[in-house]
Amino acid sequence: MFIFHTLISIFFYSLGVVSLVIFGGLFLFITFLPDAILFPYVKFMCRILCLSMGVWIRIEGKFPEGGPFIIMYNHGSFIDPFAYATIIRGRFTGVIAAEEFKIPLFGAMITRFKAIPVHRKRHKKALESIRSAERVIKEDGYHVAILPEGTRTLDGKMLPFKKGGFHMAFNTNTSILPVGADLTYNYKPKNKWMLRPSIITIRIGTPTNVDDYEQLGVLGLLSVVENQIHELAYRDVGEGS
């Protein structure tokens, strides 16, 4: 069984690299195209990448009209940014760990995508990242996707949320869209290298109007959204299962 899982993992890793090179390279060549073409292509590319890595996406709920939104979701696997990109309508970017900008090809793609680098261990740089994301929301009207846990879970349980994205929501008066996905941790835990081909269900919640939580402040809004995402992510599976 171990040998079988090893061979399956090698197959999907290899297929994923090939897909990233082909479709990611094409992405860099078509960046001059209008956003109405570019962003649907990105969603298509991410869907293909997920399939090539052994992940089938099933979506529950509908991405809301309007926006922009600050999209927050739980983080169980490296596949998450590609999976979540498949549900977003309109122009969007994300807050991504600074070290990922150094990855060949992927770094070039997310730079063109106006992704915002976040330095996890440098407080001043982290604040600068939040201000950059706020400008993207206000000036460009982009949705901004954030992983409020800051890093992947090691045991399948949601980590405590960080406050940066919630300050951003209040500062820009932008609604938060909670999103949760089940089984991404089971697909590929951070501390293991083997993949487990999976059907991943992504559930889209209801936008949270920050004006309604002004009296609760940042910590109150954080608690509300954390509970919403937890419910979406673990609706049909036990946490950590």
C-alpha positions in Angstrom: 0.0 0.0 0.0 2.8 2.4 0.8 4.4 1.8 -2.6 1.1 2.3 -4.3 0.5 5.7 -2.5 4.1 6.7 -3.3 3.6 6.0 -7.0 0.3 7.8 -7.1 1.8 10.9 -5.4 4.8 11.0 -7.8 2.3 10.7 -10.7 0.2 13.6 -9.6 3.1 15.8 -8.5 4.6 15.3 -12.0 1.3 16.0 -13.7 0.9 19.1 -11.6 4.3 20.5 -12.6 3.6 19.9 -16.2 0.3 21.7 -16.0 1.8 24.6 -14.1 4.5 25.0 -16.7 2.1 24.9 -19.6 -0.8 26.9 -18.3 1.3 29.2 -16.1 3.6 30.0 -19.0 0.6 30.7 -21.2 -0.7 33.0 -18.4 2.4 35.1 -18.5 2.0 35.5 -22.3 -1.7 36.6 -22.2 -1.4 39.2 -19.3 -1.9 42.0 -21.9 -5.4 40.8 -22.5 -8.4 42.6 -20.9 -9.4 41.6 -17.4 -12.7 40.2 -18.8 -10.6 37.4 -20.4 -7.6 37.2 -18.1 -9.5 36.4 -14.8 -11.8 33.7 -16.3 -8.6 32.2 -17.7 -7.0 32.2 -14.2 -10.1 30.3 -12.8 -9.9 27.8 -15.6 -6.1 27.4 -15.1 -6.6 26.8 -11.4 -9.3 24.2 -12.0 -7.0 22.4 -14.4 -4.1 22.5 -11.9 -6.4 21.1 -9.2 -7.5 18.3 -11.5 -3.9 17.5 -12.5 -3.0 17.3 -8.8 -5.8 14.8 -8.0 -8.4 17.3 -6.7 -11.9 17.6 -7.9 -13.7 20.8 -6.7 -17.3 20.7 -5.6 -18.9 24.1 -4.8 -21.8 24.7 -2.4 -23.4 28.2 -2.4 -23.0 31.0 -4.9 -20.4 33.8 -5.0 -22.3 37.0 -4.2 -22.9 39.9 -6.6 -21.2 43.2 -5.9 -18.2 43.7 -3.8 -15.3 44.0 -3.5 -15.0 41.5 -0.7 -12.3 40.4 1.6 -12.5 36.6 1.2 -11.4 34.6 4.2 -11.0 30.8 4.2 -9.4 28.0 6.2 -6.0 26.7 5.3 -5.3 22.9 5.3 -3.0 22.3 2.3 -0.8 23.9 -0.4 -3.6 23.3 -2.9 -5.9 25.8 -1.2 -5.1 29.0 -3.2 -5.7 27.2 -6.5 -8.9 25.6 -5.2 -10.4 28.8 -3.8 -9.5 30.8 -6.9 -12.0 28.7 -8.8 -15.0 30.1 -7.0 -14.3 33.9 -7.3 -16.2 36.1 -9.7 -14.5 39.3 -10.9 -11.0 40.7 -10.4 -9.2 39.4 -7.4 -5.8 39.0 -5.7 -4.5 37.6 -2.5 -2.2 38.1 0.5 0.5 35.5 0.0 3.6 34.5 2.1 6.6 36.5 0.9 8.8 33.4 0.4 6.4 32.1 -2.3 7.4 35.0 -4.6 10.7 33.3 -4.9 9.3 30.1 -6.5 10.1 30.0 -10.3 7.2 30.8 -12.6 4.7 30.8 -9.7 6.4 33.9 -8.3 6.1 35.7 -11.6 2.5 34.7 -11.9 1.4 36.1 -8.5 3.5 39.2 -9.1 1.5 40.0 -12.3 -1.6 39.1 -10.3 -1.0 42.0 -7.9 -0.6 39.5 -5.0 0.5 41.2 -1.8 3.5 39.6 0.0 3.2 39.2 3.7 6.2 38.7 6.0 5.0 36.5 8.8 7.7 37.3 11.3 8.3 41.0 10.5 5.6 43.1 12.1 6.4 46.3 10.3 6.4 44.6 6.9 3.2 42.8 7.8 1.5 46.2 8.4 2.8 47.5 5.1 1.2 44.5 3.4 -2.1 45.3 5.0 -1.9 48.9 3.7 -1.0 47.6 0.2 -4.1 45.3 0.3 -6.3 48.2 1.3 -5.1 50.2 -1.7 -5.9 47.4 -4.0 -9.4 47.2 -2.6 -10.0 51.0 -2.6 -8.3 52.0 -5.8 -8.6 48.9 -8.0 -11.8 47.4 -6.7 -10.2 43.9 -6.4 -11.5 41.2 -4.1 -8.7 40.3 -1.7 -8.3 36.7 -0.5 -6.7 36.1 2.9 -5.8 33.0 5.0 -6.5 34.4 8.4 -4.8 31.4 10.2 -1.5 32.6 8.7 -0.2 29.1 8.0 -1.4 25.6 7.3 -2.8 23.5 10.2 -0.6 20.6 11.3 -3.4 18.5 12.7 -6.5 19.3 10.7 -7.9 21.7 13.3 -8.3 25.4 12.5 -5.6 27.6 14.0 -6.5 30.9 15.8 -7.2 33.7 13.4 -4.8 36.7 13.1 -6.2 40.2 13.3 -4.7 41.9 10.2 -7.5 41.1 7.8 -10.1 42.3 10.2 -8.4 45.6 10.6 -8.3 45.8 6.9 -12.1 45.2 6.7 -12.8 48.0 9.2 -10.3 50.4 7.5 -11.8 49.9 4.1 -15.4 49.3 5.2 -15.3 46.1 3.1 -17.6 43.1 3.7 -15.9 39.8 4.6 -17.0 36.7 2.7 -16.4 33.6 4.7 -15.5 30.4 2.8 -14.7 27.0 4.1 -13.4 23.8 2.5 -13.4 20.3 3.9 -10.7 17.6 3.4 -7.9 19.8 2.2 -5.8 18.7 5.2 -6.5 15.1 4.4 -5.4 15.6 0.8 -1.9 16.7 1.7 -0.9 17.6 5.3 1.9 20.2 5.7 4.1 17.7 7.5 3.7 14.8 5.0 4.7 14.6 1.3 2.3 12.1 -0.1 -1.0 13.1 -1.7 -4.4 11.6 -1.3 -6.6 12.3 -4.4 -9.8 13.9 -3.1 -13.1 15.5 -3.8 -13.0 18.8 -1.9 -16.2 20.7 -1.1 -15.9 24.5 -1.0 -18.8 26.2 0.8 -19.5 29.9 0.2 -21.0 31.7 3.1 -22.9 35.0 3.4 -21.0 38.3 3.4 -20.5 39.9 6.8 -21.2 43.6 6.8 -18.5 45.1 9.1 -20.8 48.1 10.0 -23.0 45.6 11.9 -20.0 44.7 14.1 -18.6 48.2 14.9 -19.6 47.9 18.5 -17.8 44.5 18.9 -14.6 45.8 17.3 -11.9 43.8 15.6 -11.9 40.9 18.1 -15.7 40.6 18.1 -15.7 40.5 14.3 -12.9 38.0 14.2 -14.8 35.7 16.6 -17.9 35.8 14.4 -16.1 35.1 11.1 -14.0 32.4 12.7 -17.2 30.6 13.8 -18.7 31.0 10.4 -15.7 29.5 8.6 -15.5 26.7 11.1 -19.1 25.8 10.5 -18.6 25.9 6.7 -15.4 23.9 6.8 -16.4 21.1 9.2 -20.1 20.8 8.4 -20.0 17.2 7.1 -16.7 16.0 8.6 -15.3 15.9 12.1 -12.6 18.4 12.8 -9.2 16.8 12.4 -10.6 13.6 10.9 
